[in-house]
């Protein structure tokens, strides 16, 4: 039977963990409800997992039918981006479910592909005038640099001559400012306003004001070219998961806040809008990482990401995560309770807390990685990371318990911990330098390294409790793992991790400095660098990752004073 001290420790930690989880996962106010819970228009790309335009694996008619049935009570209209690629049945199925369409033609480099798209758009618009109410010729062609503006105008004119519906071209708002002659060519101005992707990212709290500012700017530009021409916000939205950019933080609650706020702006000013997008797009993770795949109102499994009315919960499955983490924690306690039964109360609490932290980290990692994995390779990586973290966590608990009962170090355990940390440090270096060189779409891998980072903190705490003094030995990696393998080469890991942290800060700042709109707003390095650094150092995810790197490097900076370097 467990002692009364063990039971008291268990109850205390369970109550603390439960209270924290409950308080941290309360539903949050996300702003004014969507009127009638229905939207004006949603971007519609019916690509499910395993389907991708990049691999020419196009959606099946039954997928389109099922998706439109799901969207019928969420939106009045849908916007499509292509008239081919398996989406030919869309107008007929939209009619079946009472939906209208803004139909698009996808333009790119290829003349033949463009011709086929334009012909398909013209044919569909003329055959389905009751469903296809507006058409859009090309999407962000100028932003991507796929063609020049004169060639694009040629396609716009071709479609205008052949259809009766209003015709437009869709691109980021700054392209209409750069090429004002486009305003004369289109029947309505279609602009994309994505505060998250701005060269100077906008916080969700300021996103509505940003929308109003941009629309007014475009209206003023249009007034000098073609007064009174209507504006459609062709794309606006917010990611529910992925990497933070400056003050723009992805999240479920933030996505709900942005969409509800945007609708209020649209209603006040009387302009049309289309939200990107209806469903999360797994295929986009290959191009744009986690953030690119998570802009939908529905997940890739067709489950609602958040409600259009009422409070919103950032982590709806938090209770399941809490239960699984508690179960893992109790299994660890069963293994070590007897071993630690005679230690002091403070040592027992320290160990039980460390075990609880590890269990929460593992469950958070598994849940996040699985949710953001969309292919076999991504899922294999997720499984491998969970297994690696589980093994390292088990080794760390074994070492922590040995320290707390004042047991001398085990060479086999020390070797295993050294090998485990070496693997994670090499992976951390790979991730960090990747983020530093080209991190626009790469997520900060904090969840993947919380066990190693908390492991260092936990072993330092255990060693301090054991020795009751804080010195170099308490911080040295060799002392923490209980081995005698310390080498001058260990300092090399500290250098690499520290240089990686510096490179990451500089790389993130440079990404802002290279932005076209950023350069126009802040010309010159002396003016732009402080602003870029302020966005960089505001990034909570980046700071979290820097903290992981600092913690991982700390034991390798410190020599064990009780041993000679090998």
TAWOUR-V681016 format. One record per residue. N is the residue number from 0. OMEGA is omega in degrees with one decimal (999 if undefined). Layout:
((N;OMEGA) (N;OMEGA))
//
This chain:
((0;178.5) (1;-179.7) (2;179.2) (3;178.7) (4;178.2) (5;-179.5) (6;178.8) (7;177.1) (8;179.5) (9;-178.2) (10;-178.6) (11;-177.2) (12;178.0) (13;-179.2) (14;178.3) (15;179.9) (16;-179.3) (17;179.7) (18;179.8) (19;-179.5) (20;-179.1) (21;-179.2) (22;-176.1) (23;-176.1) (24;175.4) (25;175.4) (26;-175.9) (27;175.6) (28;-178.6) (29;177.5) (30;-176.6) (31;179.1) (32;173.0) (33;-179.5) (34;-179.0) (35;-179.9) (36;-175.5) (37;-175.7) (38;179.5) (39;-178.7) (40;179.3) (41;171.2) (42;-174.0) (43;173.1) (44;-169.9) (45;-178.9) (46;177.6) (47;177.9) (48;-177.8) (49;178.0) (50;-175.9) (51;174.4) (52;178.5) (53;179.7) (54;-178.4) (55;171.2) (56;-167.5) (57;-176.9) (58;178.3) (59;178.9) (60;-179.3) (61;175.1) (62;179.0) (63;179.8) (64;-179.9) (65;-178.3) (66;-179.5) (67;174.9) (68;179.5) (69;-175.7) (70;-171.7) (71;-179.9) (72;178.7) (73;-173.2) (74;177.2) (75;-172.2) (76;174.3) (77;173.4) (78;176.0) (79;-174.4) (80;-179.6) (81;175.8) (82;176.8) (83;175.3) (84;176.8) (85;-175.9) (86;179.1) (87;-179.8) (88;-171.5) (89;-178.3) (90;179.5) (91;179.3) (92;175.1) (93;176.8) (94;-179.7) (95;-175.5) (96;173.8) (97;-178.8) (98;171.8) (99;-175.5) (100;160.3) (101;-171.5) (102;-177.3) (103;170.6) (104;-178.5) (105;179.1) (106;179.2) (107;-178.4) (108;-166.8) (109;-179.9) (110;-177.8) (111;178.5) (112;179.4) (113;179.4) (114;179.0) (115;179.5) (116;-178.7) (117;179.1) (118;178.7) (119;177.7) (120;179.6) (121;-179.0) (122;-178.4) (123;-179.2) (124;-179.0) (125;-179.7) (126;-175.1) (127;-176.5) (128;178.7) (129;-178.1) (130;-178.0) (131;-175.2) (132;176.7) (133;178.7) (134;-179.9) (135;-176.8) (136;178.3) (137;179.9) (138;177.4) (139;178.4) (140;-179.3) (141;178.0) (142;179.5) (143;-177.7) (144;-177.7) (145;178.5) (146;178.1) (147;-172.5) (148;-178.3) (149;176.5) (150;177.5) (151;179.6) (152;177.0) (153;177.5) (154;179.6) (155;-179.5) (156;178.5) (157;-179.1) (158;-179.3) (159;179.7) (160;-169.5) (161;-176.8) (162;178.6) (163;-178.7) (164;172.8) (165;-174.6) (166;178.9) (167;171.6) (168;-175.0) (169;176.0) (170;175.7) (171;-171.9) (172;-175.9) (173;178.8) (174;175.2) (175;175.9) (176;-178.9) (177;-179.0) (178;-176.2) (179;179.0) (180;174.3) (181;-176.3) (182;178.6) (183;-172.3) (184;-174.3) (185;176.4) (186;174.0) (187;-174.4) (188;-179.4) (189;-177.4) (190;174.6) (191;176.6) (192;-176.9) (193;-175.7) (194;179.5) (195;-174.4) (196;178.3) (197;176.2) (198;169.8) (199;-172.7) (200;-176.8) (201;175.6) (202;-179.0) (203;179.0) (204;-178.1) (205;-173.4) (206;-178.6) (207;177.4) (208;177.9) (209;177.9) (210;-179.9) (211;-179.5) (212;-177.3) (213;179.8) (214;178.5) (215;179.3) (216;179.4) (217;177.4) (218;179.0) (219;177.8) (220;-178.9) (221;-178.0) (222;179.7) (223;-177.4) (224;-178.0) (225;-175.3) (226;174.7) (227;-178.6) (228;-175.7) (229;180.0) (230;170.4) (231;168.7) (232;-171.3) (233;175.3) (234;168.5) (235;-177.4) (236;-176.8) (237;-179.9) (238;179.5) (239;179.2) (240;177.2) (241;-173.5) (242;175.6) (243;173.3) (244;-179.7) (245;-179.5) (246;-179.1) (247;-174.2) (248;176.1) (249;178.3) (250;-179.2) (251;-179.8) (252;179.8) (253;176.5) (254;178.7) (255;179.0) (256;-177.0) (257;-176.3) (258;179.2) (259;177.7) (260;179.5) (261;179.4) (262;176.9) (263;177.7) (264;-179.3) (265;179.8) (266;179.9) (267;-173.8) (268;175.6) (269;175.7) (270;-178.0) (271;178.2) (272;172.8) (273;-177.0) (274;172.9) (275;4.9) (276;-176.2) (277;-173.2) (278;169.9) (279;-174.5) (280;-178.7) (281;-175.8) (282;-178.7) (283;179.1) (284;178.4) (285;-178.1) (286;-168.8) (287;176.2) (288;-177.5) (289;-175.1) (290;-178.7) (291;-175.8) (292;-169.7) (293;175.9) (294;-170.9) (295;169.0) (296;177.0) (297;176.7) (298;176.9) (299;176.9) (300;177.2) (301;173.1) (302;179.7) (303;176.6) (304;178.6) (305;177.7) (306;177.4) (307;178.0) (308;175.5) (309;179.4) (310;-176.8) (311;178.8) (312;179.8) (313;-178.7) (314;-175.8) (315;-177.6) (316;-173.8) (317;-178.2) (318;176.6) (319;178.4) (320;178.1) (321;-178.6) (322;-179.4) (323;178.6) (324;178.8) (325;178.5) (326;178.2) (327;179.2) (328;-179.3) (329;177.2) (330;177.3) (331;-179.1) (332;178.1) (333;-178.5) (334;-170.9) (335;-174.8) (336;-177.8) (337;-179.2) (338;-175.0) (339;-172.0) (340;-175.4) (341;-179.1) (342;-179.3) (343;-178.3) (344;-178.4) (345;177.9) (346;178.9) (347;178.3) (348;179.8) (349;-178.4) (350;-179.6) (351;177.8) (352;178.2) (353;178.1) (354;179.0) (355;178.7) (356;179.1) (357;-178.5) (358;177.7) (359;179.0) (360;-179.1) (361;-179.1) (362;177.9) (363;178.8) (364;-177.1) (365;-178.4) (366;-177.1) (367;-177.8) (368;-179.0) (369;-179.5) (370;-176.6) (371;174.0) (372;-172.8) (373;179.6) (374;-179.8) (375;-178.1) (376;178.5) (377;179.6) (378;176.2) (379;176.5) (380;179.4) (381;-179.9) (382;-179.7) (383;-179.5) (384;179.2) (385;178.7) (386;-179.4) (387;178.5) (388;178.9) (389;179.7) (390;-179.8) (391;178.5) (392;178.8) (393;177.9) (394;180.0) (395;177.3) (396;178.2) (397;179.5) (398;179.2) (399;179.0) (400;177.7) (401;179.4) (402;-174.4) (403;176.0) (404;177.1) (405;176.5) (406;-179.8) (407;-175.8) (408;176.7) (409;-176.3) (410;-179.6) (411;178.4) (412;179.4) (413;178.4) (414;179.9) (415;178.8) (416;177.6) (417;179.5) (418;179.4) (419;179.4) (420;176.9) (421;179.1) (422;-178.4) (423;178.5) (424;177.1) (425;177.7) (426;178.5) (427;177.8) (428;178.6) (429;-179.7) (430;-174.7) (431;-178.2) (432;172.5) (433;176.5) (434;-177.7) (435;-174.9) (436;-177.4) (437;-171.3) (438;-174.3) (439;-175.6) (440;-176.9) (441;178.5) (442;173.5) (443;-169.6) (444;-173.3) (445;-177.1) (446;-176.2) (447;-173.6) (448;179.9) (449;178.5) (450;176.1) (451;-177.8) (452;177.9) (453;176.3) (454;177.1) (455;179.6) (456;-178.5) (457;179.7) (458;175.7) (459;179.6) (460;179.9) (461;-178.9) (462;178.1) (463;177.7) (464;-178.7) (465;-173.8) (466;178.6) (467;172.7) (468;-175.4) (469;-179.8) (470;-178.6) (471;-178.9) (472;-178.9) (473;-176.9) (474;-174.5) (475;-178.3) (476;-180.0) (477;178.4) (478;-177.3) (479;-176.6) (480;177.2) (481;-178.6) (482;178.3) (483;-173.5) (484;-173.9) (485;-176.9) (486;174.6) (487;178.3) (488;178.4) (489;-179.6) (490;179.8) (491;177.5) (492;179.5) (493;178.2) (494;-177.1) (495;179.6) (496;-179.2) (497;176.6) (498;177.8) (499;178.5) (500;178.4) (501;179.6) (502;179.8) (503;178.5) (504;-179.6) (505;179.8) (506;178.9) (507;178.7) (508;-179.7) (509;178.9) (510;175.9) (511;-177.7) (512;-178.4) (513;-177.8) (514;-177.2) (515;-179.8) (516;177.9) (517;-179.4) (518;179.7) (519;-178.8) (520;-176.1) (521;-178.4) (522;177.8) (523;-177.6) (524;-176.9) (525;178.5) (526;-174.3) (527;-174.1) (528;178.8) (529;179.2) (530;179.8) (531;179.0) (532;178.8) (533;176.0) (534;-177.7) (535;-174.6) (536;171.8) (537;-174.7) (538;-176.5) (539;178.3) (540;178.1) (541;178.8) (542;176.5) (543;179.1) (544;175.4) (545;177.6) (546;176.7) (547;-179.7) (548;179.5) (549;-179.3) (550;-179.6) (551;-177.8) (552;-173.3) (553;-177.5) (554;-177.3) (555;173.5) (556;-169.5) (557;174.0) (558;175.8) (559;-175.5) (560;-177.0) (561;-177.7) (562;175.0) (563;175.2) (564;179.4) (565;999))
//
